[in-house]
Amino acid sequence: MKRFQEVSDVEPEQHYTFADFMDEPAEFQPEGSSYRERVAVLERKVGELETVVAALRADAKSIDDFFRARIGHLVGEFVERCREAMPPTVEIQEAVHEKFEAEGQELAKAIYAAILKKLR
């Protein structure tokens, strides 16, 4: 049983030289342009894209700042309207205190009446 099969189209020993790797093969070169020209074009496009990204970031920040300011303003208005619609906390506390005082007086009278009734 054979473990490895020989591939017929591969040469057993290929020798490469430094020059083989220096020039770009013709199939990768667009018509009439060199590798350096293509790199220069790509670098220019990258620079343009970086400029666009910076502008988009600035726009996004200004939009974010606008919405944060607008939301902050709306929250402030909402809080103010709630304060106007609801009595202040001090007034609520005074009303509760008065209610407890009134009910406490009635409870004291009922207890006093019950004690007098038991004593008689």
C-alpha positions in Angstrom: 0.0 0.0 0.0 1.4 3.4 -1.0 1.2 6.1 1.6 2.2 9.0 -0.6 1.5 9.5 -4.2 3.9 11.4 -6.4 2.5 14.5 -8.1 3.5 14.5 -11.7 3.4 18.3 -12.5 5.7 19.4 -9.6 9.4 19.5 -10.3 11.4 17.8 -7.5 14.0 20.6 -7.3 13.2 24.2 -8.2 15.9 26.8 -7.7 14.8 30.4 -7.2 17.0 33.5 -7.3 16.6 36.9 -5.6 15.6 38.4 -9.0 12.6 36.1 -9.2 11.1 38.0 -6.2 12.1 41.6 -7.2 9.8 42.3 -10.1 6.1 41.8 -9.9 4.7 39.1 -12.2 3.0 40.5 -15.3 -0.4 39.0 -14.4 -0.5 41.3 -11.3 0.4 44.5 -13.1 -2.4 46.6 -14.5 -1.7 48.0 -17.9 1.3 50.3 -17.9 1.5 50.9 -14.1 4.2 49.9 -11.8 4.0 48.6 -8.3 5.2 51.9 -6.9 2.5 53.8 -8.8 -0.2 51.5 -7.5 1.0 51.9 -4.0 1.1 55.7 -4.4 -2.5 55.6 -5.6 -3.6 53.4 -2.7 -1.8 55.7 -0.2 -3.6 58.7 -1.7 -7.0 56.9 -1.4 -6.3 55.9 2.2 -5.4 59.5 3.0 -8.7 60.7 1.4 -10.6 58.0 3.4 -8.9 59.1 6.7 -10.1 62.7 5.9 -13.7 61.5 5.3 -13.6 59.4 8.6 -12.4 62.4 10.5 -15.2 64.6 9.1 -17.8 61.9 9.9 -16.5 61.6 13.5 -16.8 65.4 13.9 -20.3 65.3 12.4 -21.3 62.4 14.7 -19.9 64.3 17.8 -21.8 67.5 16.9 -25.0 65.5 16.4 -24.4 63.7 19.7 -23.8 67.0 21.5 -27.0 68.5 19.9 -29.1 65.5 21.1 -27.6 65.5 24.6 -28.3 69.3 24.9 -31.8 68.9 23.6 -32.6 65.9 25.9 -31.1 67.7 28.9 -33.4 70.7 28.1 -36.5 68.5 27.8 -35.7 66.7 31.0 -35.4 70.1 32.7 -38.8 71.2 31.4 -40.3 67.9 32.5 -39.0 68.3 36.0 -40.2 71.9 36.2 -43.7 70.8 35.0 -43.8 68.0 37.6 -42.9 70.5 40.3 -45.7 72.9 39.2 -48.3 70.1 39.1 -47.4 68.6 42.5 -47.4 70.5 45.8 -44.0 70.9 47.5 -42.9 68.1 49.9 -43.3 70.4 52.9 -47.0 71.0 52.2 -47.5 67.2 51.9 -45.8 66.6 55.2 -47.9 69.2 56.9 -51.1 67.7 55.5 -50.1 64.2 56.7 -49.2 65.6 60.1 -52.6 67.4 60.4 -54.4 64.1 59.4 -52.5 62.1 62.1 -53.2 64.8 64.7 -57.0 64.8 63.9 -57.2 61.0 64.0 -55.0 60.8 67.1 -57.4 63.2 68.9 -60.4 61.1 67.9 -58.6 57.9 69.1 -57.7 59.5 72.4 -61.4 60.5 72.9 -62.6 57.0 72.1 -60.0 55.4 74.6 -61.0 57.9 77.3 -64.7 57.2 76.8 -64.0 53.4 76.9 -62.1 53.8 80.2 -64.8 55.9 81.8 -67.4 53.4 80.7 -65.4 50.5 82.3 -65.0 52.5 85.6 -68.7 53.1 86.0 
